[in-house]
Amino acid sequence: MGVEGTLEYLSDLLRSVKKGKKKKKQIQTVALKIRMDCEGCERKVKKVLSGVKGAKSVDVDLKQQKATVTGYVEAKKVLKAAQSTKKKVELWPYVPYTLVAHPYVSQAYDKKAPPNMVRGIPDTATIKETTMNDSYTLMFSDENPNSCTIM
């Protein structure tokens, strides 16, 4: 590597340190579920979300009650701006049912969800869910010496 290679390496390293101080925001897509009743609500939400700093495009779907903001934005700022409309707002809770391990458990299934969508839940949420009480399963198990007398 020689002296020239070492100097070149060090200058590249210093340039990358200077660039690293100012982080560039990455383009993001933030989806929100907003309660909207009419086209006036839709226009109001679109106007407010378009005013968010860094927003490149805003799509509002009245039928699904969904607003999607794309651009150099943060989810917290978009959510705060949407809440300023005095409407019920939450981050988009739905994912395609093919991405969920157990889509028809009570925590994931939602009648109001768009077609082919369920609520996004962690996989660990369904492990403990059971419809049968544990005392009944122990009552009739093979390890219970009194199970024959119960039957």
N, CA, C and O atoms as a GROMACS GRO file, in nm:
protein
  604
    1MET      N    1   0.086  -0.117   0.000
    1MET     CA    2   0.000   0.000   0.000
    1MET      C    3   0.089   0.122   0.000
    1MET      O    4   0.013   0.206  -0.046
    2GLY      N    5   0.175   0.167   0.017
    2GLY     CA    6   0.257   0.286   0.008
    2GLY      C    7   0.197   0.408   0.078
    2GLY      O    8   0.088   0.404   0.136
    3VAL      N    9   0.274   0.516   0.070
    3VAL     CA   10   0.234   0.640   0.137
    3VAL      C   11   0.112   0.701   0.069
    3VAL      O   12   0.022   0.751   0.136
    4GLU      N   13   0.110   0.698  -0.065
    4GLU     CA   14  -0.003   0.757  -0.138
    4GLU      C   15  -0.134   0.685  -0.105
    4GLU      O   16  -0.237   0.750  -0.085
    5GLY      N   17  -0.131   0.555  -0.099
    5GLY     CA   18  -0.250   0.478  -0.066
    5GLY      C   19  -0.299   0.506   0.075
    5GLY      O   20  -0.419   0.513   0.100
    6THR      N   21  -0.205   0.522   0.167
    6THR     CA   22  -0.242   0.551   0.306
    6THR      C   23  -0.305   0.688   0.317
    6THR      O   24  -0.406   0.705   0.386
    7LEU      N   25  -0.246   0.788   0.250
    7LEU     CA   26  -0.303   0.923   0.253
    7LEU      C   27  -0.441   0.928   0.189
    7LEU      O   28  -0.531   0.995   0.239
    8GLU      N   29  -0.456   0.856   0.080
    8GLU     CA   30  -0.586   0.851   0.014
    8GLU      C   31  -0.691   0.785   0.104
    8GLU      O   32  -0.805   0.831   0.112
    9TYR      N   33  -0.652   0.679   0.173
    9TYR     CA   34  -0.742   0.610   0.264
    9TYR      C   35  -0.785   0.703   0.378
    9TYR      O   36  -0.903   0.709   0.413
   10LEU      N   37  -0.690   0.773   0.435
   10LEU     CA   38  -0.720   0.864   0.546
   10LEU      C   39  -0.809   0.981   0.502
   10LEU      O   40  -0.899   1.021   0.575
   11SER      N   41  -0.784   1.036   0.383
   11SER     CA   42  -0.867   1.146   0.336
   11SER      C   43  -1.011   1.098   0.309
   11SER      O   44  -1.106   1.170   0.340
   12ASP      N   45  -1.027   0.978   0.254
   12ASP     CA   46  -1.162   0.922   0.235
   12ASP      C   47  -1.231   0.900   0.368
   12ASP      O   48  -1.351   0.924   0.382
   13LEU      N   49  -1.156   0.854   0.466
   13LEU     CA   50  -1.212   0.830   0.598
   13LEU      C   51  -1.259   0.961   0.662
   13LEU      O   52  -1.366   0.965   0.723
   14LEU      N   53  -1.181   1.067   0.648
   14LEU     CA   54  -1.220   1.196   0.704
   14LEU      C   55  -1.340   1.255   0.632
   14LEU      O   56  -1.426   1.316   0.696
   15ARG      N   57  -1.348   1.237   0.501
   15ARG     CA   58  -1.464   1.286   0.427
   15ARG      C   59  -1.593   1.214   0.471
   15ARG      O   60  -1.698   1.276   0.484
   16SER      N   61  -1.583   1.084   0.492
   16SER     CA   62  -1.701   1.009   0.534
   16SER      C   63  -1.746   1.049   0.674
   16SER      O   64  -1.865   1.045   0.704
   17VAL      N   65  -1.651   1.087   0.761
   17VAL     CA   66  -1.687   1.133   0.896
   17VAL      C   67  -1.761   1.266   0.888
   17VAL      O   68  -1.858   1.287   0.960
   18LYS      N   69  -1.717   1.355   0.801
   18LYS     CA   70  -1.783   1.484   0.786
   18LYS      C   71  -1.924   1.467   0.729
   18LYS      O   72  -2.017   1.534   0.773
   19LYS      N   73  -1.939   1.377   0.633
   19LYS     CA   74  -2.070   1.353   0.573
   19LYS      C   75  -2.164   1.286   0.673
   19LYS      O   76  -2.285   1.310   0.670
   20GLY      N   77  -2.109   1.204   0.761
   20GLY     CA   78  -2.190   1.129   0.856
   20GLY      C   79  -2.260   1.217   0.959
   20GLY      O   80  -2.358   1.174   1.020
   21LYS      N   81  -2.210   1.339   0.981
   21LYS     CA   82  -2.270   1.426   1.081
   21LYS      C   83  -2.409   1.471   1.040
   21LYS      O   84  -2.498   1.480   1.124
   22LYS      N   85  -2.428   1.498   0.912
   22LYS     CA   86  -2.559   1.542   0.865
   22LYS      C   87  -2.628   1.424   0.796
   22LYS      O   88  -2.592   1.386   0.684
   23LYS      N   89  -2.726   1.368   0.864
   23LYS     CA   90  -2.795   1.252   0.810
   23LYS      C   91  -2.903   1.296   0.713
   23LYS      O   92  -2.977   1.392   0.738
   24LYS      N   93  -2.911   1.226   0.603
   24LYS     CA   94  -3.019   1.250   0.508
   24LYS      C   95  -3.138   1.164   0.547
   24LYS      O   96  -3.122   1.046   0.580
   25LYS      N   97  -3.255   1.222   0.543
   25LYS     CA   98  -3.375   1.144   0.572
   25LYS      C   99  -3.406   1.057   0.452
   25LYS      O  100  -3.387   1.096   0.337
   26GLN      N  101  -3.454   0.938   0.482
   26GLN     CA  102  -3.491   0.848   0.374
   26GLN      C  103  -3.639   0.866   0.343
   26GLN      O  104  -3.718   0.907   0.429
   27ILE      N  105  -3.674   0.837   0.221
   27ILE     CA  106  -3.813   0.850   0.180
   27ILE      C  107  -3.893   0.740   0.250
   27ILE      O  108  -3.852   0.624   0.251
   28GLN      N  109  -4.006   0.777   0.307
   28GLN     CA  110  -4.089   0.684   0.381
   28GLN      C  111  -4.233   0.694   0.336
   28GLN      O  112  -4.275   0.794   0.279
   29THR      N  113  -4.307   0.589   0.363
   29THR     CA  114  -4.450   0.589   0.340
   29THR      C  115  -4.519   0.565   0.474
   29THR      O  116  -4.494   0.463   0.539
   30VAL      N  117  -4.604   0.658   0.514
   30VAL     CA  118  -4.676   0.648   0.640
   30VAL      C  119  -4.824   0.634   0.607
   30VAL      O  120  -4.882   0.719   0.540
   31ALA      N  121  -4.885   0.526   0.655
   31ALA     CA  122  -5.027   0.502   0.632
   31ALA      C  123  -5.103   0.524   0.762
   31ALA      O  124  -5.061   0.479   0.868
   32LEU      N  125  -5.216   0.594   0.753
   32LEU     CA  126  -5.298   0.625   0.869
   32LEU      C  127  -5.441   0.580   0.846
   32LEU      O  128  -5.491   0.582   0.734
   33LYS      N  129  -5.506   0.540   0.954
   33LYS     CA  130  -5.649   0.513   0.950
   33LYS      C  131  -5.718   0.633   1.012
   33LYS      O  132  -5.700   0.661   1.131
   34ILE      N  133  -5.798   0.703   0.933
   34ILE     CA  134  -5.864   0.826   0.978
   34ILE      C  135  -6.014   0.813   0.955
   34ILE      O  136  -6.057   0.774   0.846
   35ARG      N  137  -6.090   0.845   1.055
   35ARG     CA  138  -6.236   0.840   1.043
   35ARG      C  139  -6.282   0.959   0.960
   35ARG      O  140  -6.273   1.074   1.004
   36MET      N  141  -6.333   0.931   0.839
   36MET     CA  142  -6.382   1.036   0.749
   36MET      C  143  -6.523   0.999   0.705
   36MET      O  144  -6.551   0.884   0.673
   37ASP      N  145  -6.612   1.098   0.703
   37ASP     CA  146  -6.752   1.073   0.670
   37ASP      C  147  -6.789   1.118   0.528
   37ASP      O  148  -6.874   1.056   0.464
   38CYS      N  149  -6.726   1.225   0.481
   38CYS     CA  150  -6.770   1.283   0.354
   38CYS      C  151  -6.648   1.333   0.274
   38CYS      O  152  -6.534   1.321   0.318
   39GLU      N  153  -6.677   1.389   0.157
   39GLU     CA  154  -6.569   1.442   0.074
   39GLU      C  155  -6.504   1.565   0.136
   39GLU      O  156  -6.387   1.592   0.112
   40GLY      N  157  -6.580   1.639   0.215
   40GLY     CA  158  -6.524   1.755   0.284
   40GLY      C  159  -6.416   1.712   0.383
   40GLY      O  160  -6.311   1.775   0.394
   41CYS      N  161  -6.443   1.603   0.456
   41CYS     CA  162  -6.344   1.549   0.549
   41CYS      C  163  -6.219   1.504   0.472
   41CYS      O  164  -6.106   1.526   0.516
   42GLU      N  165  -6.243   1.443   0.358
   42GLU     CA  166  -6.132   1.395   0.276
   42GLU      C  167  -6.042   1.512   0.231
   42GLU      O  168  -5.920   1.503   0.239
   43ARG      N  169  -6.104   1.620   0.184
   43ARG     CA  170  -6.028   1.738   0.141
   43ARG      C  171  -5.952   1.800   0.258
   43ARG      O  172  -5.836   1.841   0.242
   44LYS      N  173  -6.016   1.807   0.375
   44LYS     CA  174  -5.952   1.866   0.492
   44LYS      C  175  -5.828   1.785   0.533
   44LYS      O  176  -5.722   1.842   0.561
   45VAL      N  177  -5.842   1.653   0.536
   45VAL     CA  178  -5.729   1.567   0.573
   45VAL      C  179  -5.617   1.580   0.471
   45VAL      O  180  -5.500   1.589   0.508
   46LYS      N  181  -5.653   1.580   0.343
   46LYS     CA  182  -5.551   1.591   0.238
   46LYS      C  183  -5.476   1.724   0.247
   46LYS      O  184  -5.354   1.728   0.227
   47LYS      N  185  -5.547   1.832   0.276
   47LYS     CA  186  -5.484   1.964   0.287
   47LYS      C  187  -5.389   1.969   0.405
   47LYS      O  188  -5.278   2.021   0.393
   48VAL      N  189  -5.431   1.915   0.519
   48VAL     CA  190  -5.346   1.918   0.638
   48VAL      C  191  -5.221   1.831   0.619
   48VAL      O  192  -5.111   1.873   0.653
   49LEU      N  193  -5.239   1.710   0.562
   49LEU     CA  194  -5.125   1.621   0.544
   49LEU      C  195  -5.030   1.670   0.435
   49LEU      O  196  -4.911   1.641   0.440
   50SER      N  197  -5.082   1.743   0.337
   50SER     CA  198  -4.994   1.801   0.235
   50SER      C  199  -4.904   1.909   0.293
   50SER      O  200  -4.797   1.937   0.239
   51GLY      N  201  -4.948   1.970   0.402
   51GLY     CA  202  -4.871   2.076   0.466
   51GLY      C  203  -4.758   2.026   0.554
   51GLY      O  204  -4.678   2.107   0.603
   52VAL      N  205  -4.748   1.896   0.575
   52VAL     CA  206  -4.640   1.840   0.656
   52VAL      C  207  -4.508   1.858   0.581
   52VAL      O  208  -4.498   1.829   0.462
   53LYS      N  209  -4.407   1.907   0.652
   53LYS     CA  210  -4.277   1.933   0.591
   53LYS      C  211  -4.216   1.802   0.540
   53LYS      O  212  -4.201   1.706   0.616
   54GLY      N  213  -4.181   1.799   0.413
   54GLY     CA  214  -4.119   1.683   0.352
   54GLY      C  215  -4.215   1.591   0.280
   54GLY      O  216  -4.172   1.495   0.216
   55ALA      N  217  -4.344   1.618   0.287
   55ALA     CA  218  -4.443   1.531   0.221
   55ALA      C  219  -4.438   1.555   0.070
   55ALA      O  220  -4.451   1.668   0.024
   56LYS      N  221  -4.419   1.450  -0.005
   56LYS     CA  222  -4.415   1.459  -0.151
   56LYS      C  223  -4.551   1.429  -0.212
   56LYS      O  224  -4.594   1.499  -0.305
   57SER      N  225  -4.619   1.327  -0.162
   57SER     CA  226  -4.751   1.295  -0.215
   57SER      C  227  -4.842   1.248  -0.102
   57SER      O  228  -4.798   1.185  -0.006
   58VAL      N  229  -4.970   1.279  -0.116
   58VAL     CA  230  -5.071   1.239  -0.019
   58VAL      C  231  -5.185   1.174  -0.094
   58VAL      O  232  -5.243   1.233  -0.185
   59ASP      N  233  -5.218   1.051  -0.056
   59ASP     CA  234  -5.331   0.979  -0.115
   59ASP      C  235  -5.431   0.952  -0.004
   59ASP      O  236  -5.395   0.900   0.101
   60VAL      N  237  -5.558   0.987  -0.029
   60VAL     CA  238  -5.664   0.965   0.069
   60VAL      C  239  -5.770   0.876   0.006
   60VAL      O  240  -5.820   0.905  -0.103
   61ASP      N  241  -5.804   0.768   0.073
   61ASP     CA  242  -5.906   0.674   0.027
   61ASP      C  243  -6.022   0.679   0.126
   61ASP      O  244  -6.012   0.627   0.237
   62LEU      N  245  -6.131   0.742   0.084
   62LEU     CA  246  -6.247   0.760   0.172
   62LEU      C  247  -6.313   0.627   0.204
   62LEU      O  248  -6.359   0.606   0.317
   63LYS      N  249  -6.318   0.536   0.108
   63LYS     CA  250  -6.386   0.409   0.128
   63LYS      C  251  -6.315   0.324   0.234
   63LYS      O  252  -6.381   0.263   0.319
   64GLN      N  253  -6.184   0.319   0.231
   64GLN     CA  254  -6.108   0.241   0.328
   64GLN      C  255  -6.074   0.321   0.454
   64GLN      O  256  -6.022   0.265   0.550
   65GLN      N  257  -6.104   0.452   0.454
   65GLN     CA  258  -6.070   0.540   0.566
   65GLN      C  259  -5.918   0.541   0.587
   65GLN      O  260  -5.869   0.531   0.700
   66LYS      N  261  -5.846   0.554   0.476
   66LYS     CA  262  -5.700   0.544   0.480
   66LYS      C  263  -5.636   0.665   0.414
   66LYS      O  264  -5.682   0.711   0.309
   67ALA      N  265  -5.530   0.716   0.476
   67ALA     CA  266  -5.450   0.823   0.417
   67ALA      C  267  -5.306   0.777   0.413
   67ALA      O  268  -5.253   0.724   0.511
   68THR      N  269  -5.241   0.796   0.299
   68THR     CA  270  -5.103   0.754   0.281
   68THR      C  271  -5.018   0.875   0.244
   68THR      O  272  -5.047   0.945   0.147
   69VAL      N  273  -4.914   0.900   0.322
   69VAL     CA  274  -4.822   1.012   0.298
   69VAL      C  275  -4.687   0.954   0.259
   69VAL      O  276  -4.633   0.868   0.330
   70THR      N  277  -4.634   1.000   0.147
   70THR     CA  278  -4.503   0.954   0.100
   70THR      C  279  -4.411   1.074   0.090
   70THR      O  280  -4.450   1.180   0.040
   71GLY      N  281  -4.288   1.057   0.139
   71GLY     CA  282  -4.191   1.166   0.132
   71GLY      C  283  -4.087   1.153   0.241
   71GLY      O  284  -4.072   1.047   0.303
   72TYR      N  285  -4.016   1.262   0.264
   72TYR     CA  286  -3.914   1.266   0.368
   72TYR      C  287  -3.980   1.310   0.498
   72TYR      O  288  -3.958   1.421   0.546
   73VAL      N  289  -4.062   1.222   0.555
   73VAL     CA  290  -4.142   1.256   0.672
   73VAL      C  291  -4.117   1.155   0.784
   73VAL      O  292  -4.064   1.046   0.761
   74GLU      N  293  -4.156   1.194   0.905
   74GLU     CA  294  -4.151   1.105   1.020
   74GLU      C  295  -4.294   1.070   1.058
   74GLU      O  296  -4.384   1.153   1.048
   75ALA      N  297  -4.314   0.947   1.101
   75ALA     CA  298  -4.448   0.899   1.134
   75ALA      C  299  -4.512   0.981   1.247
   75ALA      O  300  -4.632   1.008   1.244
   76LYS      N  301  -4.431   1.020   1.346
   76LYS     CA  302  -4.485   1.098   1.459
   76LYS      C  303  -4.540   1.232   1.414
   76LYS      O  304  -4.645   1.276   1.460
   77LYS      N  305  -4.468   1.299   1.324
   77LYS     CA  306  -4.511   1.430   1.277
   77LYS      C  307  -4.637   1.420   1.192
   77LYS      O  308  -4.726   1.505   1.201
   78VAL      N  309  -4.645   1.317   1.110
   78VAL     CA  310  -4.764   1.297   1.026
   78VAL      C  311  -4.884   1.266   1.115
   78VAL      O  312  -4.994   1.318   1.093
   79LEU      N  313  -4.864   1.182   1.216
   79LEU     CA  314  -4.972   1.148   1.308
   79LEU      C  315  -5.020   1.270   1.385
   79LEU      O  316  -5.140   1.288   1.405
   80LYS      N  317  -4.927   1.354   1.428
   80LYS     CA  318  -4.962   1.476   1.502
   80LYS      C  319  -5.040   1.573   1.412
   80LYS      O  320  -5.137   1.634   1.457
   81ALA      N  321  -4.999   1.586   1.288
   81ALA     CA  322  -5.069   1.673   1.195
   81ALA      C  323  -5.211   1.622   1.169
   81ALA      O  324  -5.305   1.700   1.161
   82ALA      N  325  -5.225   1.491   1.155
   82ALA     CA  326  -5.356   1.433   1.130
   82ALA      C  327  -5.447   1.450   1.252
   82ALA      O  328  -5.568   1.467   1.236
   83GLN      N  329  -5.392   1.444   1.370
   83GLN     CA  330  -5.471   1.462   1.492
   83GLN      C  331  -5.520   1.606   1.506
   83GLN      O  332  -5.617   1.632   1.577
   84SER      N  333  -5.454   1.698   1.440
   84SER     CA  334  -5.496   1.838   1.446
   84SER      C  335  -5.629   1.860   1.373
   84SER      O  336  -5.690   1.966   1.387
   85THR      N  337  -5.674   1.762   1.294
   85THR     CA  338  -5.803   1.774   1.225
   85THR      C  339  -5.919   1.739   1.317
   85THR      O  340  -6.035   1.748   1.277
   86LYS      N  341  -5.889   1.698   1.441
   86LYS     CA  342  -5.990   1.661   1.541
   86LYS      C  343  -6.068   1.535   1.501
   86LYS      O  344  -6.183   1.518   1.539
   87LYS      N  345  -6.004   1.448   1.424
   87LYS     CA  346  -6.066   1.323   1.383
   87LYS      C  347  -5.995   1.208   1.453
   87LYS      O  348  -5.881   1.222   1.497
   88LYS      N  349  -6.062   1.094   1.461
   88LYS     CA  350  -6.001   0.976   1.522
   88LYS      C  351  -5.894   0.923   1.428
   88LYS      O  352  -5.923   0.887   1.314
   89VAL      N  353  -5.769   0.917   1.476
   89VAL     CA  354  -5.656   0.882   1.391
   89VAL      C  355  -5.571   0.775   1.461
   89VAL      O  356  -5.551   0.780   1.582
   90GLU      N  357  -5.523   0.679   1.383
   90GLU     CA  358  -5.425   0.582   1.431
   90GLU      C  359  -5.341   0.537   1.312
   90GLU      O  360  -5.382   0.551   1.197
   91LEU      N  361  -5.222   0.482   1.341
   91LEU     CA  362  -5.141   0.428   1.234
   91LEU      C  363  -5.214   0.310   1.172
   91LEU      O  364  -5.290   0.242   1.241
   92TRP      N  365  -5.193   0.286   1.044
   92TRP     CA  366  -5.265   0.182   0.972
   92TRP      C  367  -5.235   0.045   1.036
   92TRP      O  368  -5.121  -0.001   1.031
   93PRO      N  369  -5.336  -0.019   1.096
   93PRO     CA  370  -5.312  -0.142   1.172
   93PRO      C  371  -5.319  -0.270   1.091
   93PRO      O  372  -5.292  -0.378   1.145
   94TYR      N  373  -5.356  -0.263   0.963
   94TYR     CA  374  -5.384  -0.384   0.887
   94TYR      C  375  -5.267  -0.428   0.800
   94TYR      O  376  -5.193  -0.346   0.747
   95VAL      N  377  -5.253  -0.559   0.787
   95VAL     CA  378  -5.153  -0.620   0.700
   95VAL      C  379  -5.223  -0.731   0.621
   95VAL      O  380  -5.329  -0.777   0.663
   96PRO      N  381  -5.168  -0.774   0.508
   96PRO     CA  382  -5.230  -0.885   0.434
   96PRO      C  383  -5.234  -1.011   0.521
   96PRO      O  384  -5.140  -1.040   0.594
   97TYR      N  385  -5.344  -1.085   0.512
   97TYR     CA  386  -5.360  -1.201   0.600
   97TYR      C  387  -5.256  -1.309   0.574
   97TYR      O  388  -5.237  -1.396   0.658
   98THR      N  389  -5.190  -1.306   0.460
   98THR     CA  390  -5.088  -1.407   0.430
   98THR      C  391  -4.961  -1.384   0.513
   98THR      O  392  -4.878  -1.475   0.525
   99LEU      N  393  -4.944  -1.265   0.570
   99LEU     CA  394  -4.825  -1.235   0.650
   99LEU      C  395  -4.842  -1.271   0.797
   99LEU      O  396  -4.745  -1.266   0.873
  100VAL      N  397  -4.963  -1.307   0.839
  100VAL     CA  398  -4.989  -1.339   0.979
  100VAL      C  399  -4.999  -1.490   0.994
  100VAL      O  400  -5.063  -1.557   0.913
  101ALA      N  401  -4.935  -1.545   1.098
  101ALA     CA  402  -4.934  -1.689   1.118
  101ALA      C  403  -5.074  -1.745   1.145
  101ALA      O  404  -5.111  -1.848   1.089
  102HIS      N  405  -5.151  -1.677   1.230
  102HIS     CA  406  -5.286  -1.722   1.265
  102HIS      C  407  -5.382  -1.607   1.241
  102HIS      O  408  -5.411  -1.531   1.334
  103PRO      N  409  -5.434  -1.591   1.117
  103PRO     CA  410  -5.514  -1.472   1.086
  103PRO      C  411  -5.654  -1.469   1.146
  103PRO      O  412  -5.717  -1.363   1.147
  104TYR      N  413  -5.705  -1.581   1.197
  104TYR     CA  414  -5.843  -1.581   1.245
  104TYR      C  415  -5.855  -1.594   1.396
  104TYR      O  416  -5.961  -1.631   1.446
  105VAL      N  417  -5.751  -1.563   1.470
  105VAL     CA  418  -5.763  -1.555   1.615
  105VAL      C  419  -5.831  -1.423   1.649
  105VAL      O  420  -5.834  -1.331   1.567
  106SER      N  421  -5.883  -1.414   1.767
  106SER     CA  422  -5.964  -1.297   1.804
  106SER      C  423  -5.886  -1.167   1.798
  106SER      O  424  -5.945  -1.062   1.772
  107GLN      N  425  -5.756  -1.170   1.822
  107GLN     CA  426  -5.679  -1.045   1.821
  107GLN      C  427  -5.654  -0.993   1.680
  107GLN      O  428  -5.640  -0.873   1.661
  108ALA      N  429  -5.650  -1.080   1.582
  108ALA     CA  430  -5.618  -1.039   1.445
  108ALA      C  431  -5.742  -1.014   1.360
  108ALA      O  432  -5.743  -0.923   1.278
  109TYR      N  433  -5.845  -1.094   1.379
  109TYR     CA  434  -5.962  -1.084   1.293
  109TYR      C  435  -6.042  -0.959   1.325
  109TYR      O  436  -6.071  -0.931   1.442
  110ASP      N  437  -6.076  -0.883   1.222
  110ASP     CA  438  -6.151  -0.759   1.238
  110ASP      C  439  -6.252  -0.750   1.124
  110ASP      O  440  -6.214  -0.753   1.007
  111LYS      N  441  -6.379  -0.739   1.158
  111LYS     CA  442  -6.484  -0.732   1.055
  111LYS      C  443  -6.473  -0.606   0.971
  111LYS      O  444  -6.516  -0.605   0.855
  112LYS      N  445  -6.417  -0.500   1.027
  112LYS     CA  446  -6.408  -0.372   0.956
  112LYS      C  447  -6.284  -0.362   0.867
  112LYS      O  448  -6.266  -0.262   0.798
  113ALA      N  449  -6.201  -0.462   0.869
  113ALA     CA  450  -6.077  -0.460   0.790
  113ALA      C  451  -6.109  -0.466   0.641
  113ALA      O  452  -6.209  -0.527   0.602
  114PRO      N  453  -6.026  -0.404   0.557
  114PRO     CA  454  -6.043  -0.416   0.412
  114PRO      C  455  -6.029  -0.561   0.368
  114PRO      O  456  -5.977  -0.644   0.443
  115PRO      N  457  -6.075  -0.594   0.248
  115PRO     CA  458  -6.067  -0.732   0.201
  115PRO      C  459  -5.923  -0.785   0.202
  115PRO      O  460  -5.829  -0.713   0.168
  116ASN      N  461  -5.908  -0.910   0.242
  116ASN     CA  462  -5.780  -0.980   0.249
  116ASN      C  463  -5.681  -0.918   0.347
  116ASN      O  464  -5.560  -0.936   0.333
  117MET      N  465  -5.731  -0.846   0.446
  117MET     CA  466  -5.645  -0.782   0.545
  117MET      C  467  -5.691  -0.821   0.685
  117MET      O  468  -5.810  -0.842   0.709
  118VAL      N  469  -5.595  -0.830   0.778
  118VAL     CA  470  -5.623  -0.852   0.919
  118VAL      C  471  -5.534  -0.758   1.000
  118VAL      O  472  -5.440  -0.699   0.946
  119ARG      N  473  -5.563  -0.745   1.128
  119ARG     CA  474  -5.478  -0.661   1.213
  119ARG      C  475  -5.342  -0.726   1.230
  119ARG      O  476  -5.332  -0.847   1.246
  120GLY      N  477  -5.239  -0.645   1.227
  120GLY     CA  478  -5.104  -0.696   1.246
  120GLY      C  479  -5.080  -0.723   1.393
  120GLY      O  480  -5.091  -0.632   1.475
  121ILE      N  481  -5.048  -0.846   1.428
  121ILE     CA  482  -5.018  -0.883   1.566
  121ILE      C  483  -4.888  -0.960   1.569
  121ILE      O  484  -4.852  -1.024   1.470
  122PRO      N  485  -4.816  -0.954   1.681
  122PRO     CA  486  -4.694  -1.036   1.689
  122PRO      C  487  -4.729  -1.184   1.700
  122PRO      O  488  -4.836  -1.219   1.749
  123ASP      N  489  -4.639  -1.270   1.656
  123ASP     CA  490  -4.665  -1.414   1.658
  123ASP      C  491  -4.681  -1.468   1.800
  123ASP      O  492  -4.751  -1.566   1.821
  124THR      N  493  -4.617  -1.405   1.896
  124THR     CA  494  -4.624  -1.453   2.034
  124THR      C  495  -4.760  -1.427   2.096
  124THR      O  496  -4.792  -1.487   2.199
  125ALA      N  497  -4.841  -1.342   2.038
  125ALA     CA  498  -4.972  -1.311   2.095
  125ALA      C  499  -5.068  -1.428   2.083
  125ALA      O  500  -5.162  -1.438   2.162
  126THR      N  501  -5.046  -1.517   1.990
  126THR     CA  502  -5.140  -1.627   1.969
  126THR      C  503  -5.100  -1.755   2.041
  126THR      O  504  -5.178  -1.849   2.046
  127ILE      N  505  -4.981  -1.761   2.095
  127ILE     CA  506  -4.932  -1.884   2.156
  127ILE      C  507  -5.016  -1.923   2.277
  127ILE      O  508  -5.052  -2.040   2.291
  128LYS      N  509  -5.049  -1.830   2.363
  128LYS     CA  510  -5.120  -1.859   2.487
  128LYS      C  511  -5.270  -1.864   2.469
  128LYS      O  512  -5.342  -1.903   2.561
  129GLU      N  513  -5.319  -1.827   2.354
  129GLU     CA  514  -5.464  -1.820   2.335
  129GLU      C  515  -5.522  -1.960   2.322
  129GLU      O  516  -5.476  -2.040   2.241
  130THR      N  517  -5.624  -1.988   2.401
  130THR     CA  518  -5.692  -2.116   2.395
  130THR      C  519  -5.839  -2.095   2.428
  130THR      O  520  -5.874  -2.007   2.505
  131THR      N  521  -5.922  -2.177   2.369
  131THR     CA  522  -6.065  -2.164   2.396
  131THR      C  523  -6.107  -2.255   2.510
  131THR      O  524  -6.218  -2.241   2.562
  132MET      N  525  -6.020  -2.347   2.550
  132MET     CA  526  -6.054  -2.442   2.655
  132MET      C  527  -5.983  -2.403   2.784
  132MET      O  528  -5.867  -2.362   2.781
  133ASN      N  529  -6.050  -2.417   2.893
  133ASN     CA  530  -5.991  -2.388   3.022
  133ASN      C  531  -5.890  -2.497   3.057
  133ASN      O  532  -5.916  -2.615   3.032
  134ASP      N  533  -5.776  -2.460   3.115
  134ASP     CA  534  -5.672  -2.558   3.147
  134ASP      C  535  -5.716  -2.659   3.252
  134ASP      O  536  -5.670  -2.773   3.249
  135SER      N  537  -5.804  -2.620   3.343
  135SER     CA  538  -5.846  -2.714   3.447
  135SER      C  539  -5.920  -2.833   3.386
  135SER      O  540  -5.910  -2.944   3.439
  136TYR      N  541  -5.994  -2.814   3.278
  136TYR     CA  542  -6.064  -2.924   3.213
  136TYR      C  543  -5.967  -3.020   3.146
  136TYR      O  544  -5.988  -3.141   3.148
  137THR      N  545  -5.863  -2.968   3.088
  137THR     CA  546  -5.767  -3.057   3.022
  137THR      C  547  -5.690  -3.139   3.123
  137THR      O  548  -5.657  -3.254   3.096
  138LEU      N  549  -5.662  -3.083   3.240
  138LEU     CA  550  -5.592  -3.158   3.343
  138LEU      C  551  -5.685  -3.261   3.409
  138LEU      O  552  -5.639  -3.366   3.453
  139MET      N  553  -5.812  -3.231   3.415
  139MET     CA  554  -5.908  -3.320   3.480
  139MET      C  555  -5.916  -3.455   3.409
  139MET      O  556  -5.928  -3.558   3.475
  140PHE      N  557  -5.908  -3.456   3.277
  140PHE     CA  558  -5.922  -3.579   3.201
  140PHE      C  559  -5.790  -3.629   3.143
  140PHE      O  560  -5.791  -3.709   3.050
  141SER      N  561  -5.678  -3.585   3.196
  141SER     CA  562  -5.549  -3.629   3.143
  141SER      C  563  -5.513  -3.766   3.200
  141SER      O  564  -5.572  -3.812   3.297
  142ASP      N  565  -5.415  -3.830   3.138
  142ASP     CA  566  -5.371  -3.962   3.182
  142ASP      C  567  -5.293  -3.958   3.312
  142ASP      O  568  -5.285  -4.058   3.383
  143GLU      N  569  -5.236  -3.843   3.345
  143GLU     CA  570  -5.159  -3.831   3.468
  143GLU      C  571  -5.248  -3.814   3.591
  143GLU      O  572  -5.201  -3.830   3.703
  144ASN      N  573  -5.375  -3.783   3.571
  144ASN     CA  574  -5.467  -3.766   3.684
  144ASN      C  575  -5.518  -3.903   3.727
  144ASN      O  576  -5.585  -3.970   3.649
  145PRO      N  577  -5.486  -3.947   3.851
  145PRO     CA  578  -5.530  -4.080   3.894
  145PRO      C  579  -5.681  -4.091   3.913
  145PRO      O  580  -5.734  -4.202   3.913
  146ASN      N  581  -5.751  -3.980   3.930
  146ASN     CA  582  -5.894  -3.983   3.953
  146ASN      C  583  -5.975  -3.962   3.826
  146ASN      O  584  -6.097  -3.946   3.833
  147SER      N  585  -5.911  -3.962   3.711
  147SER     CA  586  -5.984  -3.933   3.587
  147SER      C  587  -6.089  -4.039   3.555
  147SER      O  588  -6.193  -4.006   3.498
  148CYS      N  589  -6.063  -4.163   3.590
  148CYS     CA  590  -6.161  -4.270   3.562
  148CYS      C  591  -6.287  -4.252   3.648
  148CYS      O  592  -6.397  -4.280   3.601
  149THR      N  593  -6.272  -4.207   3.771
  149THR     CA  594  -6.387  -4.191   3.859
  149THR      C  595  -6.472  -4.074   3.816
  149THR      O  596  -6.592  -4.072   3.842
  150ILE      N  597  -6.412  -3.978   3.753
  150ILE     CA  598  -6.488  -3.862   3.706
  150ILE      C  599  -6.579  -3.902   3.591
  150ILE      O  600  -6.693  -3.858   3.583
  151MET      N  601  -6.528  -3.985   3.504
  151MET     CA  602  -6.606  -4.028   3.388
  151MET      C  603  -6.713  -4.124   3.431
  151MET      O  604  -6.790  -4.172   3.348
   0.00000   0.00000   0.00000
